[in-house]
Amino acid sequence: MLRIHDVMLDALRTMRPALAAIQRNDPDLARQLRRAASSVALNLAEGSGSAGGVRRARYLTALGSARETLSCLQVGEALGYVEAIPESVLARLHRVIGTLVHVTA
């Protein structure tokens, strides 16, 4: 399995406070954030157990969901639901996105 699976799980753990803050202000955005972030980890796991085109498809889905996760957090910040996205979350998401861009190219 790609090592970024563990990185994504760490990102999920570190984004919990931001997710809770978004939940208090915008339950729909929080639900979308949870779905997108969960999708990244789940598609990474599924892709690692697949081969060929199916593997690439799962990793592309994970990439899209990682970008959606980042955008949900940015929207939450822009709307004032969270003060700032923690740098630790941003660094982990950028690592996941960068790796997925590389493996799907």
C-alpha positions in Angstrom: 0.0 0.0 0.0 1.2 3.5 -0.7 2.7 5.1 2.4 0.4 8.1 1.9 -2.4 6.0 3.2 -1.0 6.5 6.7 -0.3 10.1 5.9 -3.9 10.6 5.0 -5.0 8.8 8.3 -2.8 11.3 10.2 -4.4 14.2 8.2 -7.8 12.9 9.3 -6.8 12.8 12.9 -5.3 16.3 12.8 -8.3 17.9 11.0 -10.7 16.8 13.7 -10.8 20.2 15.5 -11.4 22.0 12.2 -14.1 19.5 11.2 -15.8 20.0 14.5 -15.7 23.8 14.0 -17.1 23.5 10.5 -19.8 21.1 11.8 -21.0 23.7 14.3 -21.4 26.3 11.6 -22.3 24.3 8.4 -23.3 20.7 8.9 -23.6 20.2 5.1 -20.0 21.3 4.5 -18.8 19.1 7.4 -20.6 16.1 5.9 -19.0 16.7 2.5 -15.6 17.1 4.1 -16.0 13.9 6.0 -17.1 12.0 2.9 -14.3 13.4 0.8 -11.6 12.8 3.4 -12.8 9.3 4.0 -12.9 8.6 0.3 -9.2 9.4 0.0 -8.2 6.8 2.5 -10.7 4.2 1.3 -9.7 4.6 -2.4 -6.0 4.4 -1.5 -6.7 1.1 0.2 -8.8 -0.2 -2.6 -6.3 0.9 -5.2 -3.4 -0.8 -3.4 -5.3 -4.1 -3.7 -6.0 -3.6 -7.4 -4.0 -3.8 -10.6 -3.7 -2.0 -13.9 -6.5 0.4 -14.9 -8.5 -0.3 -11.8 -5.6 0.7 -9.6 -5.1 3.9 -11.6 -8.9 4.7 -11.4 -9.0 4.3 -7.7 -5.9 6.5 -7.3 -7.5 9.2 -9.6 -10.6 9.0 -7.4 -8.5 9.4 -4.3 -6.7 12.4 -5.9 -10.0 14.1 -6.7 -11.3 13.5 -3.2 -8.0 14.8 -1.7 -8.4 18.0 -3.7 -12.1 18.2 -2.6 -11.0 17.7 1.1 -8.5 20.6 0.8 -11.2 22.8 -0.9 -13.7 22.0 1.9 -11.2 23.2 4.5 -10.4 26.3 2.5 -14.1 27.1 2.1 -14.5 26.7 5.9 -11.6 29.0 6.5 -12.9 31.6 3.9 -16.3 31.6 5.5 -14.8 32.1 9.0 -15.8 28.7 10.4 -12.1 28.1 11.3 -9.4 30.6 11.9 -6.8 28.9 9.8 -6.2 25.4 8.5 -3.5 23.9 10.6 -0.2 23.7 8.7 0.2 20.0 9.7 -3.1 19.2 7.9 -2.1 21.3 4.8 1.4 19.6 4.6 -0.2 16.1 4.8 -2.8 16.9 2.2 -0.2 18.4 -0.2 1.9 15.3 0.3 -1.0 13.0 -0.6 -2.0 15.1 -3.6 1.6 15.3 -4.8 2.1 11.6 -4.6 -1.1 10.8 -6.3 -0.4 13.3 -9.1 2.9 11.5 -9.6 1.6 7.9 -9.5 -1.3 8.7 -11.9 0.7 10.6 -14.5 
